[in-house]
Amino acid sequence: MIPKELIKKIRRIEISTNRLVNDVFSGQYHSTFKGQGMEFIEVREYQPGDDVRNIDWNVTARYGFPFIKKFREERELTVVLLVDLSRSGMFGTTRSLKEEIAAEIGALLAFSAIKNNDKVGLILFTDQVEKFVPPKKGQQHVLRLIREMLYFKPQGRGTDIDQALTFLSQVLTKRAVVFLISDFLNKGFERSLKMANRRHDIVAIKITDLREVELPKIGLIELEDSETGEQMLIDTNDLRVREYFCDYNAQEEAERNRLFRSINIDHIDILTSESYVEPLVRFFRMRAKRLR
């Protein structure tokens, strides 16, 4: 049985995100993603003026002259929320935990999808794939997704984005818009991200708490890696310690952003101390403008 407090929380998220969908995101989602789903029809000979990006190189090599893949625009999209439920999500020093903000953003995107008659699915992962809810339509389905994001108790502690992306590619053969929601405190997923982005439209949403990138000056503190349990005692009064911590995280962020740019993946940075609405609106407007 679902606890009463969780039911209240789901209801609160439903009301607040529905309001945002109606008041803020009503036209943004549609103009950003509609028409991006493409369905393969056939292969035919290349003709002058055809988009060279659609050349089928396997068929071209077989017959000795160019062939292209022909697609038609699908009337509806499939949206998938790929959500990190590792232990590091249970951290937050301001208004909310990272995992709570992830659930709110997931709810907002899911309600935007069903308002536009699109299907939405969910993959929850840690250092293993924890749960897969196939894409469907309808408000009751979205409420189930919110419940899973808030209530599901994962088996794993760590993060394995590579495994989650590999699973995504196995279960979804048709093109989808995939929102990868994580704090990205994990490496080694570059190849699988590149492969997944060839088939799907991947959007990375990175959720960060300010204290993960900047230490306060409060003397001796004990830090614990929530995923591995490793502990470390540091002196935050030492300027060199604070600068090293800040510089290290800045380098990690720059490396991640270079990766996203190198394989043409849009990313959105969310801070737990700030509203996530403005960064999402900026992203929607940027994408819509680029597609014109």
N, C-alpha and C positions, 0 to 999 in steps of 0.2 A: 504494500500500500504506500502511496506517495504521501509524505508528510504535509501537513497543512501549510507550513511555512513555505515549502517548495511550490505548492499550488498557488499561493499568493505571489510568489516571485515570478512564476511563469505568467500569471495574469498581469502583473505589473509590466513585465517585458512586452507582452502582447499589446497592451494598451499604448505604451510609450513608443514602441517601434511602428505600430500601425499609424500612429499620429505622424511620425516622421515620414513614413512612406507617403501618406496623403498630402502632408503640408510641404515637405522639402524635396522628396525624391520622386514625386509623381511622374515627371517627364524625363528625369535624368537617366534612370535605368533604361527606359525604352530606347532613348536616342543613343545610348552608349553601346548596348548589346544586341538590339533587334537587328536581324539580318546578318548576324555574324555566323550563324549556324549554316553549314553547307553540307549538302547530301551528294555523294558521288553518283553519277548516272552512267557514264560510259567513257571509253577511250576512242578518240578519233584523230585523224591526221591533223598536224599543225597547219594553220593558215596564217598568212601575214596579219599582224594586229593582235594575235592571241597573246595572252600573258605567258611569258617564258617560264614563270615560276610554277606553272601547271604542267610542264613537260613531264611525261612518264618516262624516265630514263631506262627502265627495264625493257619496256616495249620498244622504245626508240633503238636501243642496242640490238634487239632481236631482229628488227626489220631494216635497219640501216638508214631510216629517215625519221624525222621527229613526229611523235604522237603526243597529244595532250590529254589530261584528265578533264572531263567535263562535269561541272557541278551545277546544282540548282539550289537556290536559297530556301532554307527550311522556314516554315511559318512559326515554329516554336523552338525555344532553346531548352537545353538541359543544363541546369546549374548544379554544381556539386560543392559542398562545404567540406574541405579537408582540414580537420581541426585537431591541433596538438593538445592532448590531455596529460602531458607529462607533469611530474611534480613541480617543475619550475613555474608552472602556471598558477600554483597556489601561493603566489607572492604578490604583494601590493602594499605600498606604504602610504597611499593617499585614499581616494574615495572608493576604489574597488580593487579586487584581485584581478590579475591578468586573465584568468579563466572566466571570470564573470563578464569582463568586457568582451572577450572572444564570443561568449554566448549571445550577448546583446548585438554585436555586429553580425553574427550568423543569423540571428532572428530578423534583423533589418533586411539583410540580403534575401533571406528566404521569403519574407512577406512581399518584397519588391518583385521577386520572381513570380509568385502565384498571382499577384495583381495583374501581371502581364501574360497570364495563362501559360506560364512556363513550368516545367517540372523541376523539382529540387530534391537532391539526395544528400547524404551525409556519410563521411568516413571519419571515425574517431581513431586516433593512433597515439601510441607512446613509443616505446622501443619495439613495439609490435602493432599490427593492426588489431584494434580492439572491437570495433563494430562497424558494420556497413548497412546503411538503410538505403535501398534502391530509390532512384528518383521517382517521385509521384507529384500529383497536383493536390490542391485543396488545403483549406485552413486547418483542419484537424491533423493533416499530415505535418504541417509546419509546427503545430503545437507539440506533436510527438518529437520532432527534431529538437525543439527547445528543451523539452524534458530530458532527452538523451544527453544533450550538451551539459545540462546542469546536474543531473542526477546519476548519470552513469559512473560506476566505480571501476576505474581501469585496473588491470593486473600489473602492468609495467610501471616503472618509475622514470626511466630515461626517455630519450628522444631518438627516433630513427626515421628521418624524413625520407631517406632513400627507399626504405622498405614500403612506406606509405605511398610514395609515387609509383613504385613498381606495381603495387596492388591496384592502384588507380588505373594504370595502363592495361592490366589484365581484365578488370571487370567492366570497363567502359570502352567499348570499341568505337562508338559514335562520338563525334566531336562534342565537347562540353565546355562551358565556362567554369573554371575551377578556382575557387578562392582558397588559397593555402594560408590558414591562420595559425601563426606560431610566434614564439619569441626567437626562433632561429638560433638557439644556443647549441647547434649541432652542425657538424661538417660532413663532408663525404657524400653529398647528394647531388653534386654538379651534373654527373652523367645522366642520372635518372630524371633530373629536372629538365635537362635539355631534350631528352627523348620524349617526355610527357608533353612538353611545350610544342613539339612538332605536330601532335594530334589535337591537343586541347589549347584553349586560351587560358593560360595560367596567370592569376593575379596574386602576388604575395602580399599578405597583410601582416606586418611585424608589430607585435605589441611589447612595449618596453616600460619598465618602471624606472623612474629617474635614479633611484638608488642602485640600479644595475650599471649605471654609466658614470655616476658621480658620487663620491663618498663625502659625508658630512664630517666636520672637524669635531669629533666627540670623544677622543681618546681611544683607549683599548676596546676593540670589539671582536667578537668571534663570528666569522663568516662560515656558513655551511652550504655546500653544494646540495641542493634539495634532491637532485637526481642520483648522485653517487654516495651521499652521506659524508663526504670528505669535509673536514673542518680545518680552519686556519685562524690563528690569532694575529691581528694586525693593529698597528698604532696609527689611528687616523689623524693624530696631531702632527705626524711627520709629513711635511709637504711633499717629500719625494714619493712617499707611498700613495698619496692622493693623486699626484701627477701621473705616476706610472699606471694606476688604475684607470684614470681618465684616458690616457694615451692609448693603452692597450685596447680599450673598448672602441675608441675612435678608429683604430686600425682595423679591428674586426668588422666594424660597420662599413668602412670604405671598401674592404675586400668583398663583402656581401653585395654591396651596391654595384661594384664592378662586374660581379658574376651576373646579376640580374640584367645589367645593360648589355653584356656580351651576348646574351641569348634572347634579347628583346622581351624581357618580362617586366611588366609594370609592377611597381611595388608601392605600398602605402605604409607610412610610419605612424604608429599610434602610441601616444604616451598615456599611461594610466592617470596622470595628474591633469590631463586636458580632455576636452570633449572630442569624441571620435567623429562627430558629425561633419565638422569643417574639412578635415582631411579627406573624408569619403566624398563630399560634395565636390571638392577640388579635383579629385580623381575622375569622377563621372563627367565633369565639364571638360576636363582635358581630353578624355577619350572621345567624347562626342565631337569636340572641335577637330580632333585629328582625323575622324572618319568622314568629315564633310568633304 
